[in-house]
Amino acid sequence: MLVWAACQNVFGFADTQRTVGLAMLVEQGSLESKQAQQWREKAMRWQWLVVLGGVLGLGSPVLGQGIPLPAAGSSSTVGNLATNGNGPRTEGDWLLPLRSSADRIDGVPSRGWVAVGLLEEQAVTLLDGASGDPLWQVAVGFAPSVVRVDEARQVVYASGPNAPGLVALDLLTGELIQAYGLPAGVLDIAVDAATGRVFASMPSAQSLAVMAAPLRVSGAQSDPSEQPQARNLPMPGPPLALAYDAQRGSLFVGLAGEDPLSLLVVNPDNGELLARWRGGHTPEAMALDAERQRLVVLNSGSQDLTVLDLSRSGEALQRVGLDWRPTRLALSPDGRWAYVTSRDSDRLQLVDLQTGRLAASLRLQGQPTGLVMLNGRDLWVVAAGIPALRRLPNVEAQAVAMQRSREQATLAVRNGGTESSNGGASQQEGVGVVTGRVLDIAGQPVQTGVLHLAATTTQPRQTVRIAADGTYVLPELPAGLYLVDVEVPGFPLTSTQVEVRAGFVSTQDIRLPPGEPTRQPEGIGLLPDEPVYSDELARHLSMALKELQPQRPVLLLKGPLGPDPRFEPLLPLTQGLTLLDRDERYTSDLAKLKVIGDALGLRYILLTQMQISRDYNRQGNSLLNTALRFLAPTVPVEIPNFTPNQLRSRGVVVVVDLQRDRPGDRARYYEAYGRDDVGGDPMFEDAAAGLFRLQVRNMVPMFVQQWQANNPFSG
């Protein structure tokens, strides 16, 4: 059994949490006690195998995390949600607690099941939507942010951006069928229902993976060479969302970026690019309405929905603007409604595709993400902020009721003859709202201030206060452009334009220019240059400076793990930065560092740079070769050097005093050197990298010694 588990564990996957629920084994009725006992014994054998595999490094070392089986004829409990004998829930809107958060989910409409990838738990679970019971749960060893169900072949596929590949699980038992190794993480998955082929988008590799349906092999062992392998198709850009059209045999691919031709039509057999269609910016989700031959594309960049007519070569039928930045997409079974979650705004937006208008916007808690429609009427939504799955029953009826209420209100205004100061109800139909946040240069919301809306020929001057969380709301205004003056204490008066769209709640953040710091900056920030190991030097120096200058806060602006969250909004200021000229004097780009310093409370910024070289010296010892020429002057022979690997490094640290230094001043910089002479054959990259990192660590005491002798932080 242990050898079999090792064969199945292609890239660290193990069936670590597979305990089968009763509802999965028998669709109707109950199991006999003998059958239940057999499945309990099977679950115990799996858990024992997992522990043994974990000790030997073959699987997870966690024991007893399987889902407990309820006793025959008894009621089960999932979190705080009770079910009556595994019977269906008949209540309305309710929450099903999960063991961790989730992103993209998928459903099994014929059975009413929901497949969920648990991110922090690093597992995939199958839930019964009628009762809320978990049917099985399997650990996969990575965060499965995307799951896709092939109901025809009873397979569940799971992967994620940080996954080493894609796994195929049995829909009924959760057993691992196949693990596909991929060169990069996966953002979206699509399935060819006719042939069972699987398609996966890999944005970081700018390619698609095409995999044949997994082979189900009976018995305990299978030959990995007989299993289908993935085939990679290069793309002209990072692929995002996928949708497969079985009627045409084409794969629709959304490309990241702002290219107006962001939708690709690809032949998955050979990777041929058949066409490029016009879409929105950053198409992150797609839904295919095969019956009506429509492709609905969710564009997070342009904040809208694009509906394309497949029978007319991708002609755009509709473009529906959304009030809130969208996250995920699902269609109703009849194709009339599009349901769009907005994670950042805690919203569910309902779009009527029949009229091409946003019909309603429901407020949901917990940052909603993935969603799926079951039973033709119940919408299941998972949240990223709250580990729970929420059922919204008969959501179409709610949307229709809200739409009728809005139409009746509009009709009442017309019949009542209510007029506004702008000339009547006709102009009320063309109003909109603008909301957003007022942010400082570091991207942090301000806590006080006012917005002055300039007067127009039809609107008087208005003043709107900024809320404590930095948000503002401009009231209903006729569509058009408006000038807004932003007045925030500590910042210069700023003017900007906002656009009001008729019938929409537009979102527009206002970013303020650098202001006067509220307190005297005293911190030290370390910013590495682009060359390799510069971030390593900055990281080691930041730790040393905390001991050398304990009275000053030290901030590593960008390290080996990426930029600090406080510095990340300011990162564009460092692009194309040229701080020193040929005479080693500061340029006008010093002002960009001052902006960073004022925003983060820094008095000094240290820029680190590492210069490395690797030489293979064959010159040899000059004295030895001179003696050899005296002994044998007619023989042109030289004895080579037996230390060919010469690793050299130079570390440079520029200390910038943001209060005293001015453009044209000569820069102060400090240097340290490292070297290694290693004999033998040329070294591999990983061995040389280890020696270079050791040289970086050895440079830190040299810099500290120079700063102790001549303190640059005495200001």
ABEGO torsion letter per residue (X at the ends): XAAAAAAABABGBBBABBBBBAAAABABEBBBAAAAAAAAAAAAAAAAAAAAAAAAGABBABBGABBBBBBBGBBBBBEABBBBGGBBBABBBBBBBBABBBBBBBBBAAAGBBBBBBAAAGBBBBBBAAAGBBABBBBAGBBBABBBBBAAAGBBBBBBAABAEBBBBBAAAGBBABBBBBABBBABBBBBAAAGBBBBBBAAAGBBBBBBBBBBBBEABBBAAABBBBBBBBBABBBBBBBBBAAAGBBBBBBBEABABABBBBBAAAGBBABBBBBBBGBABBBBBAAAGBBBBBBAAAGBBBBBBAAAGGBBABBBBBABBBABBBBBAAGABBBBBBAAAGBBBBBBAAAGBBABBBBBBGGBBBBBBBGGABBBBBBAABBBBBBBBGAAAAAAAAAAAAAAAAAAAAAAGBBBAAGEAAAAAABBBBBEBBBBAAGBBBABEBBBBBBBAABBBBBBBBBAAGBBBBBBBBBEBBBBBBBBBGBBBBBBBBBBBBGBBBBBBBBBBBBBBABBBABBBBBBBABBGAAAAAAAAAAAAAAABAABBBBBABBAAEBBAAAAAAAAAABGBBABBAAGBBBAAAAAAAAAAAAAGBABBBBBBBBBBBBBBAAEBAAAAAAAAAABAABBBBBBBABABBBBBBBBBBBBBAAABBBGBBBBBBBBBBBBBBBEBBBBAAAAAAAAAAAAAAAAAAAAAAAAABBAAAX
